[in-house]
């Protein structure tokens, strides 16, 4: 059963109100674009990209928020002011890993108090006691780990953190959700089956399989077999629209 969470700004406790006044989050970029992935693909949205991640995927397409985190610290007021200027009803908090930051809770409260539709894009390794309009969870399969030879420390840290069953169960209980698996090889789908059976609480109509890659030709080849596989299993196929629309470009 979905837990009801009061998201009114007035419901914030003293600690959260203090955070709101003093907190600063490292932000890599804030921009307006079109959501290119998942159930809300095609929706004009404001994107707030936090910098910093507890994982190090070998194919990370935002290394400026993980391997080499960049950005400047901004207060919640500054972030909200910037988002309001973009004049979008939909806001996507993405990263990096936005759930790393305590400040994301009062930020979400503030945005929802302004009647904005809030999506959080997360790898699902951390849970927070709050509700959003769409929790977009992209669990990282074993093939996402960085090279053990080049990054032995991060290989171990990544594998220790990437699979957190209780965090995912908690996230899907709090909010409407989608679970988006990035698929590189056919074998990855067997791992998806294992994850879903283990979680035992996921609606297959909210499971999306998305091809891994940033090269159009490579993606087109994967699209063919992945779309067929989704049909067989009752999952949704999630093309990487934003690569076709914009290429691998920051701020899109
Ligand atoms: S979880 Fe996302 S931001 Fe973090 S390393 Fe993986 S792809 Fe990059």
Boltz pocket constraint, residues with backbone or C-beta under 6 A from the ligand:
constraints:
  - pocket:
      binder: B
      contacts: [[A, 53], [A, 54], [A, 55], [A, 56], [A, 57], [A, 59], [A, 60], [A, 61], [A, 62], [A, 63], [A, 65], [A, 66], [A, 95], [A, 96], [A, 97], [A, 123]]
      max_distance: 6.0
